[in-house]
Amino acid sequence: MSEQTSASNYWKANLRIIFICMGVWALVSFGFGILLRPLLAGIPIGGTDLGFWFAQQGSIYTFIVIIFFYTWYMNRLDREYGVDEQ
């Protein structure tokens, strides 16, 4: 595999995981917190309904999980393509 093809594949994989992470975050923050809030209103969690919880706390927790997942995934991808820092 040439270096140009390898770099192209690396960036395709990088962009793919970025779009997936952003899609998950958009679904949780905008979808669950705003658009689907009326459907989630009947599910109680922590003294409030699930839609409100996603709007106030769930999207933040999801974002933190996405940060750790992205870090783990990119370290693995860097090792696979030989661009890691070690």
Secondary structure as UniProt FT lines:
FT   HELIX           3..26
FT   HELIX           27..35
FT   HELIX           37..40
FT   TURN            41..42
FT   STRAND          44..45
FT   TURN            46..47
FT   STRAND          48..49
FT   HELIX           50..53
FT   HELIX           54..58
FT   HELIX           59..81
//
